[in-house]
Amino acid sequence: MPADASRPSTAAPSSPPHATEEGPAESEAPGLAPAETLPPVEVLRVPYAQTGRFSKLVVEYLEGQPELRGLAPFAPTAEGLDAAMEACIRREANGHSYPRAALREALDAQYAGLDMTEQLRANIDALGEDALCVVTAHQLNLFGGPLYLIHKTVAAIRLAETLQARQAAAGAQRRVVPVFWLGSEDHDFAEVDHFRLFGKTLRWEDAPDGAEQCSTGGMPLQGLEALYAQLDGMLRDDPHAESLRALFRESYLQGGSYAEGQRRFLHTLFGRFGLVVLNADTPALKAHFAPVLERELSEGFAAAHGAKARQRLDADWHVQAEPRPINLFYRAPVAQGQPVRERVDLLEAEDGARFQLAESGKRWTLDEALELARTHPERFSPNVQLRPLYQQSVLPAVAFLGGGSEVAYWLPLRDAFEAADIFMPAVLLRQSFWWLDRPSAERLESLDLKPQDLFGESEALVQSWVRAHETEELSLEAEKAELEALYGRIADRAAAVDPSLRGKVEAEQAGQQKALDKLEGRLVKASKQRHETQVKQLRKLLDRHFPDGGLQERHDNMASLWLRHGSTFVDVLYAAMDPLDAAFVVVVEQPETREN
């Protein structure tokens, strides 16, 4: 990587809400101790393309590849977002309304019993009036799951603030609200029933019966006491251990549903920033989406639109985003427990049945299905192809922030948005983070490495390091070149005597080249043994910060950061976040400075 591939900066491009010159003021979020002074960090920004960790689609979309950018109505830039805000405002003024009253009523009900800051209260009220919003969405990952849930949430907060500032600079007073859309209808319980800490997986083993088949949001928070006891036993008497325990207890051991517990978790972390957490699995909001549900049932709406865009994504970027014939699930009411979320399959039967539920085998005619969509839209649940349209039908969102896979499934939806006459927002990649603790940073320095050097393939990095730090020359490239030249001369001489001998000489040359390759490998291996301590240290760093060869943010839980810094790790992320900067962010802890 070139020396100028990363751009160091201070940790705070701007200060968190309610901050003073001495540091952030006391957190207003319920259940949190007063926020301490931000820990000292250095922030490095590495272009995504230079990390080698992101898909061709992500890199080229950020770089402005014309065909990819053409799939979305607005570019993921400041100018594109200005255009999105203007278009959304104009569209609503022209009569394309949102269910703002139902939205505010739903949020008031969902936040009942939770203490709210003035900013959060104002944001909910504004959504009921004329506010715009920025949305990110995620499954109900227990205790936050992997760190990127935290990252995408902070990105939404920062982007909303950025857009509101741009509105104000243009003389407008329109509020821009950060919204977290709870993936409460998802039924992939195995993906959300655990989190990782200290290299161990803590799992919700005693979940309610049928958890694997139900929408996770409605599941009762039962059977988590054993998991909490496991967490409690793993925590030492670190300064922030008790507040971490309290965060889990107050989020997940207070009863209610999984969606309510996840709201409490997010509210405790981000309520002071005005984040609005929405569970859209409500009858009043689903009623607003009923016309699209009917079109999906009657004409296979999602599959019928965007085929050309999907073909291009598959051909040029190897991204498959093929919708099903029917992109809905159904949840039949039950007397007790949670209804099973069943896939709706298309059917051509002699008895006139048009649809069949995947689990129960229940069949409907088209008229029966349409009647259910009109009278009980809350029973239908959109899959990944239709969820964006549901979101945009009920929220005045001008931007959606997601990971690479989310960007990939949003991009081919423009035709569907236009056919449904629903506003499609700007689609932005959430910013990725890697947090490097101080002991690891010091170890890197002792190995004469920079954080950005750890991107890339692990074994190649180890070999590169060994070659750079070996006093003896390990490469046999010069000798290989000499061997090639020697055998070239021999082949020419042999061919002059008998042309058939050239092949035998070349075969002999190939054998000698392999022998040199093998010998070179032995030299590298011997050098590794000479540097055994340093190589082990390097491998340990790679295993810790790129677990299973992946990114830290896709593996580690926020608890490890909380134990070191308490809630202020959120403030550090907030300060380092720039959602319009297409760069991977590395947060490097610095030594504490103390006055005598």
KOLGUBA-93520 format. One record per residue (C-alpha): residue in three letters; x, y, z. Coordinates in steps of 0.5 Angstrom, whole numbers, plus 2048, in hexadecimal, padded with zeros to 3 digits. Example, Ala and Ser with C-alpha at 12.3 -4.5 7.8 and 13.67 -1.06 7.14 Angstrom:
// KOLGUBA-93520
ATOM resn   x   y   z
ATOM  ala 819 7F7 810
ATOM  ser 81B 7FE 80E
This chain:
// KOLGUBA-93520
ATOM resn   x   y   z
ATOM  met 800 800 800
ATOM  pro 803 807 7FE
ATOM  ala 805 80B 804
ATOM  asp 800 810 803
ATOM  ala 7FA 80B 803
ATOM  ser 7F7 80D 809
ATOM  arg 7F6 814 80C
ATOM  pro 7F7 815 813
ATOM  ser 7F2 81A 817
ATOM  thr 7F0 81C 81E
ATOM  ala 7EB 818 821
ATOM  ala 7E6 81E 821
ATOM  pro 7E4 821 81B
ATOM  ser 7DE 824 81F
ATOM  ser 7DC 823 826
ATOM  pro 7D6 81E 828
ATOM  pro 7CF 821 82B
ATOM  his 7D0 825 831
ATOM  ala 7D7 825 831
ATOM  thr 7DC 82A 835
ATOM  glu 7E3 82C 834
ATOM  glu 7E5 827 839
ATOM  gly 7E1 822 836
ATOM  pro 7DA 81F 835
ATOM  ala 7D5 821 83A
ATOM  glu 7D1 81C 83E
ATOM  ser 7CD 817 83A
ATOM  glu 7C6 818 83A
ATOM  ala 7C5 811 838
ATOM  pro 7C1 80D 83E
ATOM  gly 7C5 808 841
ATOM  leu 7CC 80B 83F
ATOM  ala 7D1 80D 844
ATOM  pro 7D4 814 842
ATOM  ala 7D8 814 83C
ATOM  glu 7E0 815 83E
ATOM  thr 7E5 819 83A
ATOM  leu 7E6 816 833
ATOM  pro 7EC 811 832
ATOM  pro 7F1 814 82E
ATOM  val 7F1 810 827
ATOM  glu 7F4 811 820
ATOM  val 7F0 811 81A
ATOM  leu 7F2 80E 814
ATOM  arg 7EE 80E 80D
ATOM  val 7F0 808 808
ATOM  pro 7EC 808 801
ATOM  tyr 7E8 802 801
ATOM  ala 7EB 800 7FA
ATOM  gln 7F2 800 7FE
ATOM  thr 7EF 7FB 803
ATOM  gly 7EE 7F5 7FF
ATOM  arg 7E8 7F4 803
ATOM  phe 7E2 7F6 7FF
ATOM  ser 7DF 7F4 7F9
ATOM  lys 7E0 7F6 7F2
ATOM  leu 7D9 7F9 7F2
ATOM  val 7DA 7FD 7F9
ATOM  val 7E0 800 7F6
ATOM  glu 7DE 802 7EF
ATOM  tyr 7D7 805 7F2
ATOM  leu 7DB 809 7F7
ATOM  glu 7E0 80B 7F1
ATOM  gly 7DA 80D 7ED
ATOM  gln 7DA 808 7E8
ATOM  pro 7D4 80B 7E3
ATOM  glu 7D0 804 7E2
ATOM  leu 7D0 803 7E9
ATOM  arg 7CE 80A 7EB
ATOM  gly 7C9 80A 7E6
ATOM  leu 7C5 805 7EA
ATOM  ala 7C4 80A 7EF
ATOM  pro 7C0 810 7EE
ATOM  phe 7C5 814 7F3
ATOM  ala 7CC 814 7F4
ATOM  pro 7CF 812 7FA
ATOM  thr 7D2 819 7FB
ATOM  ala 7D0 820 7FE
ATOM  glu 7CE 822 7F8
ATOM  gly 7CA 81C 7F7
ATOM  leu 7C7 81C 7FE
ATOM  asp 7C5 824 7FD
ATOM  ala 7C1 821 7F6
ATOM  ala 7BE 81C 7FA
ATOM  met 7BB 820 800
ATOM  glu 7B9 825 7FB
ATOM  ala 7B5 820 7F7
ATOM  cys 7B2 81D 7FD
ATOM  ile 7AF 823 7FF
ATOM  arg 7AD 825 7F8
ATOM  arg 7A9 81E 7F8
ATOM  glu 7A6 81F 7FE
ATOM  ala 7A3 826 7FD
ATOM  asn 7A0 823 7F6
ATOM  gly 79C 81E 7FA
ATOM  his 7A0 818 7FB
ATOM  ser 79F 817 803
ATOM  tyr 7A2 813 808
ATOM  pro 79E 810 80E
ATOM  arg 7A1 815 813
ATOM  ala 79B 815 818
ATOM  ala 79B 80E 818
ATOM  leu 7A3 80E 818
ATOM  arg 7A3 813 81E
ATOM  glu 79D 80F 822
ATOM  ala 7A1 808 821
ATOM  leu 7A8 80B 824
ATOM  asp 7A4 80E 82A
ATOM  ala 7A2 807 82B
ATOM  gln 7A8 804 82A
ATOM  tyr 7AC 809 82F
ATOM  ala 7A7 809 834
ATOM  gly 7AB 808 83B
ATOM  leu 7B1 80A 838
ATOM  asp 7B5 811 83A
ATOM  met 7B6 815 834
ATOM  thr 7BB 81B 833
ATOM  glu 7B8 822 830
ATOM  gln 7BB 820 82A
ATOM  leu 7B8 819 829
ATOM  arg 7B1 81C 82B
ATOM  ala 7B2 821 826
ATOM  asn 7B4 81C 821
ATOM  ile 7AE 818 822
ATOM  asp 7A9 81E 821
ATOM  ala 7AD 820 81B
ATOM  leu 7AC 81A 817
ATOM  gly 7A4 81B 819
ATOM  glu 7A5 822 815
ATOM  asp 7AA 823 810
ATOM  ala 7B1 820 812
ATOM  leu 7B5 81C 80D
ATOM  cys 7B9 816 80F
ATOM  val 7BF 812 80E
ATOM  val 7BE 80B 80F
ATOM  thr 7C2 805 811
ATOM  ala 7C0 7FE 812
ATOM  his 7C2 7F7 816
ATOM  gln 7C0 7F1 819
ATOM  leu 7BF 7F0 820
ATOM  asn 7C6 7EE 822
ATOM  leu 7C6 7EC 829
ATOM  phe 7CA 7F2 82D
ATOM  gly 7CC 7F5 826
ATOM  gly 7CF 7EF 823
ATOM  pro 7D5 7F1 81F
ATOM  leu 7D8 7F8 81F
ATOM  tyr 7D5 7FA 819
ATOM  leu 7CE 7FB 81C
ATOM  ile 7D1 800 820
ATOM  his 7D5 803 81A
ATOM  lys 7CF 804 815
ATOM  thr 7CB 807 81B
ATOM  val 7D0 80C 81C
ATOM  ala 7D1 80D 815
ATOM  ala 7C9 80F 814
ATOM  ile 7C9 814 81A
ATOM  arg 7CF 817 817
ATOM  leu 7CC 818 810
ATOM  ala 7C6 81A 813
ATOM  glu 7C9 820 816
ATOM  thr 7CD 821 810
ATOM  leu 7C7 822 80C
ATOM  gln 7C4 826 811
ATOM  ala 7C9 82B 811
ATOM  arg 7C9 82B 809
ATOM  gln 7C2 82D 80A
ATOM  ala 7C3 832 80F
ATOM  ala 7C9 835 80A
ATOM  ala 7C4 835 805
ATOM  gly 7BF 839 809
ATOM  ala 7BA 834 80A
ATOM  gln 7B8 831 811
ATOM  arg 7B6 82A 80F
ATOM  arg 7B8 825 815
ATOM  val 7BC 81F 812
ATOM  val 7BB 819 817
ATOM  pro 7BF 813 818
ATOM  val 7BB 80D 818
ATOM  phe 7BD 806 81A
ATOM  trp 7B8 801 816
ATOM  leu 7B8 7FA 81B
ATOM  gly 7B8 7F4 817
ATOM  ser 7B2 7F1 81B
ATOM  glu 7AF 7ED 816
ATOM  asp 7B5 7E9 814
ATOM  his 7B5 7E2 816
ATOM  asp 7BC 7E0 816
ATOM  phe 7BD 7DF 81D
ATOM  ala 7C3 7DB 81D
ATOM  glu 7C7 7E2 81A
ATOM  val 7C4 7E6 820
ATOM  asp 7C4 7E1 826
ATOM  his 7CC 7E2 828
ATOM  phe 7D2 7E7 829
ATOM  arg 7D9 7E6 829
ATOM  leu 7DE 7E8 82F
ATOM  phe 7E5 7E6 831
ATOM  gly 7E5 7E1 82B
ATOM  lys 7DF 7DE 82E
ATOM  thr 7D7 7DD 82B
ATOM  leu 7D2 7DF 830
ATOM  arg 7CB 7DC 82E
ATOM  trp 7C4 7DD 82F
ATOM  glu 7C3 7D5 831
ATOM  asp 7BD 7D5 834
ATOM  ala 7B9 7D9 82F
ATOM  pro 7B1 7D8 82F
ATOM  asp 7AF 7D2 82B
ATOM  gly 7AE 7D3 823
ATOM  ala 7B3 7D9 823
ATOM  glu 7B6 7D7 81D
ATOM  gln 7AF 7D8 819
ATOM  cys 7AC 7DE 81C
ATOM  ser 7AE 7E5 81B
ATOM  thr 7B3 7E7 820
ATOM  gly 7B0 7EE 822
ATOM  gly 7AA 7EB 825
ATOM  met 7AE 7E5 829
ATOM  pro 7AD 7E6 831
ATOM  leu 7B4 7E8 834
ATOM  gln 7B4 7E1 838
ATOM  gly 7BA 7DC 83A
ATOM  leu 7BF 7E2 83A
ATOM  glu 7C1 7E1 841
ATOM  ala 7C6 7DB 840
ATOM  leu 7C9 7DF 83A
ATOM  tyr 7CA 7E5 83F
ATOM  ala 7CD 7E1 844
ATOM  gln 7D2 7DF 83F
ATOM  leu 7D4 7E6 83D
ATOM  asp 7D4 7E8 845
ATOM  gly 7D9 7E2 846
ATOM  met 7DE 7E5 840
ATOM  leu 7DE 7EC 843
ATOM  arg 7E3 7EE 848
ATOM  asp 7E3 7F4 84C
ATOM  asp 7E5 7F8 847
ATOM  pro 7E3 800 848
ATOM  his 7DE 7FF 842
ATOM  ala 7DB 7F8 844
ATOM  glu 7D6 7FA 848
ATOM  ser 7D3 7FF 843
ATOM  leu 7D3 7F9 83E
ATOM  arg 7CF 7F4 842
ATOM  ala 7CA 7FA 843
ATOM  leu 7CA 7FB 83C
ATOM  phe 7C8 7F4 83B
ATOM  arg 7C3 7F3 841
ATOM  glu 7BF 7FA 83F
ATOM  ser 7BF 7F8 837
ATOM  tyr 7BD 7F0 838
ATOM  leu 7BB 7EE 83F
ATOM  gln 7B5 7F3 83F
ATOM  gly 7B0 7EF 83C
ATOM  gly 7AC 7F1 835
ATOM  ser 7AE 7EF 82E
ATOM  tyr 7B5 7EE 82B
ATOM  ala 7B3 7F4 827
ATOM  glu 7B2 7F8 82D
ATOM  gly 7B8 7F6 830
ATOM  gln 7BC 7F8 82A
ATOM  arg 7B9 7FE 82B
ATOM  arg 7BB 7FF 832
ATOM  phe 7C2 7FD 830
ATOM  leu 7C3 802 82A
ATOM  his 7BF 808 82E
ATOM  thr 7C4 807 834
ATOM  leu 7CA 808 82F
ATOM  phe 7C7 80D 82A
ATOM  gly 7C1 810 82D
ATOM  arg 7C5 816 82F
ATOM  phe 7C7 817 828
ATOM  gly 7BF 817 826
ATOM  leu 7BF 811 822
ATOM  val 7B8 80E 821
ATOM  val 7B7 807 821
ATOM  leu 7B1 804 81D
ATOM  asn 7AE 7FE 81D
ATOM  ala 7AA 7FE 817
ATOM  asp 7A6 7F7 818
ATOM  thr 7A0 7FB 81A
ATOM  pro 799 7FA 817
ATOM  ala 798 802 815
ATOM  leu 79F 802 812
ATOM  lys 79D 7FC 80E
ATOM  ala 797 7FE 80C
ATOM  his 79A 804 808
ATOM  phe 79E 7FF 804
ATOM  ala 798 7FA 802
ATOM  pro 798 7FD 7FB
ATOM  val 79F 7FA 7FA
ATOM  leu 79D 7F4 7FD
ATOM  glu 797 7F3 7F9
ATOM  arg 79C 7F4 7F2
ATOM  glu 7A1 7EF 7F5
ATOM  leu 79B 7EA 7F5
ATOM  ser 798 7EB 7EF
ATOM  glu 79E 7ED 7EA
ATOM  gly 7A4 7EA 7EE
ATOM  phe 7A6 7F2 7EE
ATOM  ala 7AD 7F1 7F1
ATOM  ala 7AF 7EC 7EC
ATOM  ala 7AC 7F0 7E6
ATOM  his 7B0 7F6 7E7
ATOM  gly 7B8 7F7 7E7
ATOM  ala 7BA 7F1 7E3
ATOM  lys 7BF 7F5 7DE
ATOM  ala 7C2 7F8 7E4
ATOM  arg 7C3 7F1 7E8
ATOM  gln 7C6 7EE 7E1
ATOM  arg 7CB 7F3 7E1
ATOM  leu 7CD 7F2 7E8
ATOM  asp 7CD 7EB 7E7
ATOM  ala 7D2 7EB 7E1
ATOM  asp 7D6 7F1 7E3
ATOM  trp 7D7 7F1 7EA
ATOM  his 7D5 7EA 7EC
ATOM  val 7CF 7EC 7F1
ATOM  gln 7C9 7E8 7F0
ATOM  ala 7C3 7EB 7F3
ATOM  glu 7BD 7E7 7F0
ATOM  pro 7B6 7E8 7F3
ATOM  arg 7B2 7E2 7F4
ATOM  pro 7AB 7E2 7F0
ATOM  ile 7A8 7E4 7F6
ATOM  asn 7AC 7E8 7FB
ATOM  leu 7A7 7E7 801
ATOM  phe 7A7 7E3 808
ATOM  tyr 7A0 7E2 80C
ATOM  arg 79F 7E2 813
ATOM  ala 798 7DE 815
ATOM  pro 795 7E0 81B
ATOM  val 796 7DB 821
ATOM  ala 792 7DA 828
ATOM  gln 799 7DA 82C
ATOM  gly 7A0 7DC 82A
ATOM  gln 7A3 7DF 824
ATOM  pro 7A0 7DE 81D
ATOM  val 7A5 7DA 818
ATOM  arg 7A8 7DE 813
ATOM  glu 7A6 7DA 80C
ATOM  arg 7A9 7DC 805
ATOM  val 7A3 7DD 800
ATOM  asp 7A5 7D8 7FA
ATOM  leu 7A2 7D9 7F3
ATOM  leu 79D 7D3 7F1
ATOM  glu 79A 7D1 7EB
ATOM  ala 794 7CC 7ED
ATOM  glu 78E 7C9 7EA
ATOM  asp 78A 7CB 7EF
ATOM  gly 78B 7D2 7EE
ATOM  ala 790 7D3 7F4
ATOM  arg 795 7D9 7F2
ATOM  phe 79A 7D9 7F9
ATOM  gln 79C 7D4 7FE
ATOM  leu 7A0 7D5 804
ATOM  ala 7A6 7D1 805
ATOM  glu 7A5 7CE 80C
ATOM  ser 79E 7CD 80D
ATOM  gly 79C 7CC 806
ATOM  lys 796 7D0 806
ATOM  arg 794 7D3 7FF
ATOM  trp 790 7D9 7FD
ATOM  thr 78D 7DB 7F7
ATOM  leu 78F 7E2 7F4
ATOM  asp 789 7E5 7F6
ATOM  glu 78A 7E2 7FD
ATOM  ala 791 7E5 7FE
ATOM  leu 78F 7EC 7FC
ATOM  glu 789 7EC 801
ATOM  leu 78E 7EA 806
ATOM  ala 793 7EF 804
ATOM  arg 78E 7F5 804
ATOM  thr 78B 7F3 80B
ATOM  his 791 7F0 80E
ATOM  pro 797 7F3 80B
ATOM  glu 79B 7F2 812
ATOM  arg 79B 7EB 811
ATOM  phe 79F 7EB 80B
ATOM  ser 7A7 7ED 80B
ATOM  pro 7AB 7EF 806
ATOM  asn 7B2 7EB 804
ATOM  val 7B8 7EF 802
ATOM  gln 7B6 7F1 7FC
ATOM  leu 7AF 7F5 7FE
ATOM  arg 7B2 7F7 805
ATOM  pro 7B5 7FD 802
ATOM  leu 7AE 7FF 7FE
ATOM  tyr 7AB 7FE 805
ATOM  gln 7B0 803 809
ATOM  gln 7AF 808 803
ATOM  ser 7A8 808 803
ATOM  val 7A7 80A 80B
ATOM  leu 7AD 80E 80C
ATOM  pro 7AF 815 808
ATOM  ala 7B7 812 808
ATOM  val 7BB 815 803
ATOM  ala 7C1 811 804
ATOM  phe 7C2 809 806
ATOM  leu 7C9 807 809
ATOM  gly 7CB 800 809
ATOM  gly 7D0 7FB 808
ATOM  gly 7D3 7F8 801
ATOM  ser 7CE 7F3 801
ATOM  glu 7C8 7F8 802
ATOM  val 7CB 7FD 7FD
ATOM  ala 7CB 7F7 7F8
ATOM  tyr 7C3 7F5 7F9
ATOM  trp 7C1 7FC 7F9
ATOM  leu 7C4 7FE 7F3
ATOM  pro 7C0 7FA 7EE
ATOM  leu 7B9 7FC 7F1
ATOM  arg 7B9 803 7EE
ATOM  asp 7B4 800 7E9
ATOM  ala 7AF 7FD 7EE
ATOM  phe 7AF 804 7F2
ATOM  glu 7AD 808 7EC
ATOM  ala 7A8 803 7EA
ATOM  ala 7A5 803 7F1
ATOM  asp 7A6 80B 7F1
ATOM  ile 7AA 80B 7F7
ATOM  phe 7B0 80F 7F9
ATOM  met 7B7 80C 7F8
ATOM  pro 7BC 80F 7FD
ATOM  ala 7C3 810 7FC
ATOM  val 7C7 809 7FD
ATOM  leu 7CD 80A 801
ATOM  leu 7D2 805 804
ATOM  arg 7D3 806 80B
ATOM  gln 7DA 807 80E
ATOM  ser 7DE 801 810
ATOM  phe 7E3 802 817
ATOM  trp 7E8 7FE 81A
ATOM  trp 7EA 800 821
ATOM  leu 7F2 7FE 823
ATOM  asp 7F3 7FE 82A
ATOM  arg 7F9 801 82D
ATOM  pro 7FD 7FA 82E
ATOM  ser 7FC 7F8 827
ATOM  ala 7FE 7FF 825
ATOM  glu 804 7FE 829
ATOM  arg 806 7F7 826
ATOM  leu 805 7FA 81F
ATOM  glu 80A 7FF 820
ATOM  ser 80F 7FA 823
ATOM  leu 80E 7F6 81D
ATOM  asp 80F 7FC 818
ATOM  leu 808 7FC 815
ATOM  lys 802 801 814
ATOM  pro 7FB 7FF 816
ATOM  gln 7FA 7FF 80E
ATOM  asp 7FF 7FA 80D
ATOM  leu 7FA 7F5 810
ATOM  phe 7F5 7F5 80A
ATOM  gly 7F6 7F0 805
ATOM  glu 7F8 7E8 805
ATOM  ser 7FB 7E6 80C
ATOM  glu 800 7E1 80A
ATOM  ala 802 7E6 804
ATOM  leu 803 7EB 80A
ATOM  val 807 7E6 80E
ATOM  gln 80C 7E5 808
ATOM  ser 80D 7EC 806
ATOM  trp 80F 7EE 80D
ATOM  val 814 7E8 80E
ATOM  arg 817 7EA 807
ATOM  ala 817 7F1 809
ATOM  his 81B 7F0 810
ATOM  glu 81F 7EA 80E
ATOM  thr 827 7EC 80D
ATOM  glu 828 7E7 808
ATOM  glu 825 7E7 801
ATOM  leu 81F 7E2 801
ATOM  ser 81D 7E3 7FA
ATOM  leu 820 7DE 7F4
ATOM  glu 81D 7E2 7EF
ATOM  ala 824 7E4 7EC
ATOM  glu 826 7DD 7EC
ATOM  lys 820 7DB 7E9
ATOM  ala 821 7E0 7E3
ATOM  glu 828 7DD 7E2
ATOM  leu 825 7D6 7E2
ATOM  glu 820 7D8 7DD
ATOM  ala 826 7DB 7D9
ATOM  leu 82A 7D5 7D9
ATOM  tyr 825 7D0 7D7
ATOM  gly 823 7D5 7D2
ATOM  arg 82A 7D4 7CF
ATOM  ile 82A 7CD 7D0
ATOM  ala 823 7CC 7CC
ATOM  asp 826 7D0 7C6
ATOM  arg 82C 7CC 7C6
ATOM  ala 828 7C5 7C7
ATOM  ala 823 7C7 7C2
ATOM  ala 828 7C9 7BD
ATOM  val 82B 7C2 7BD
ATOM  asp 824 7BE 7BE
ATOM  pro 81D 7C3 7BE
ATOM  ser 81A 7BD 7C2
ATOM  leu 81F 7BF 7C8
ATOM  arg 81C 7C6 7C9
ATOM  gly 816 7C3 7CD
ATOM  lys 81A 7BE 7D1
ATOM  val 81F 7C4 7D3
ATOM  glu 819 7C8 7D5
ATOM  ala 816 7C3 7D9
ATOM  glu 81D 7C2 7DD
ATOM  gln 81C 7CA 7DE
ATOM  ala 816 7CA 7E1
ATOM  gly 818 7C4 7E6
ATOM  gln 81E 7C9 7E8
ATOM  gln 819 7CF 7E9
ATOM  lys 815 7CB 7ED
ATOM  ala 81B 7C9 7F1
ATOM  leu 81D 7D0 7F2
ATOM  asp 816 7D2 7F4
ATOM  lys 816 7CD 7F9
ATOM  leu 81D 7CF 7FC
ATOM  glu 81A 7D6 7FC
ATOM  gly 814 7D4 800
ATOM  arg 819 7D0 805
ATOM  leu 81D 7D7 806
ATOM  val 817 7DB 808
ATOM  lys 815 7D5 80D
ATOM  ala 81C 7D5 810
ATOM  ser 81B 7DD 810
ATOM  lys 815 7DD 813
ATOM  gln 818 7D8 819
ATOM  arg 81D 7DD 81A
ATOM  his 818 7E2 81B
ATOM  glu 813 7DE 81E
ATOM  thr 811 7E2 824
ATOM  gln 80F 7E8 820
ATOM  val 80C 7E4 81B
ATOM  lys 807 7E1 820
ATOM  gln 806 7E8 823
ATOM  leu 804 7EA 81C
ATOM  arg 7FF 7E4 81B
ATOM  lys 7FC 7E5 822
ATOM  leu 7FB 7ED 820
ATOM  leu 7F8 7EA 819
ATOM  asp 7F3 7E5 81D
ATOM  arg 7F1 7EA 822
ATOM  his 7EF 7F0 81D
ATOM  phe 7ED 7EC 817
ATOM  pro 7EA 7E6 81A
ATOM  asp 7E9 7E0 815
ATOM  gly 7EC 7E4 810
ATOM  gly 7E6 7E9 810
ATOM  leu 7E5 7F0 813
ATOM  gln 7E5 7F2 81A
ATOM  glu 7DE 7F5 819
ATOM  arg 7DB 7EF 817
ATOM  his 7DD 7EB 81D
ATOM  asp 7DE 7EF 823
ATOM  asn 7D9 7F1 828
ATOM  met 7D9 7F8 82A
ATOM  ala 7DA 7F6 832
ATOM  ser 7E1 7F5 831
ATOM  leu 7E2 7FD 82F
ATOM  trp 7DD 7FE 835
ATOM  leu 7E1 7FB 83A
ATOM  arg 7E7 7FF 838
ATOM  his 7E4 806 837
ATOM  gly 7DC 805 83A
ATOM  ser 7D7 809 835
ATOM  thr 7DC 80E 833
ATOM  phe 7DE 809 82D
ATOM  val 7D8 80B 82A
ATOM  asp 7DA 813 82A
ATOM  val 7E1 811 827
ATOM  leu 7DD 80D 821
ATOM  tyr 7D9 813 821
ATOM  ala 7DF 818 821
ATOM  ala 7E2 814 81B
ATOM  met 7DC 813 817
ATOM  asp 7DC 816 810
ATOM  pro 7D6 813 80C
ATOM  leu 7D8 816 806
ATOM  asp 7DF 814 806
ATOM  ala 7E0 80E 802
ATOM  ala 7E6 80B 807
ATOM  phe 7E7 806 80C
ATOM  val 7E8 809 813
ATOM  val 7ED 806 817
ATOM  val 7ED 808 81E
ATOM  val 7F4 808 822
ATOM  glu 7F4 808 829
ATOM  gln 7F9 80D 82C
ATOM  pro 7FD 80D 832
ATOM  glu 7F9 811 838
ATOM  thr 7FD 817 83A
ATOM  arg 7FD 819 841
ATOM  glu 7FF 820 844
ATOM  asn 803 81F 84A
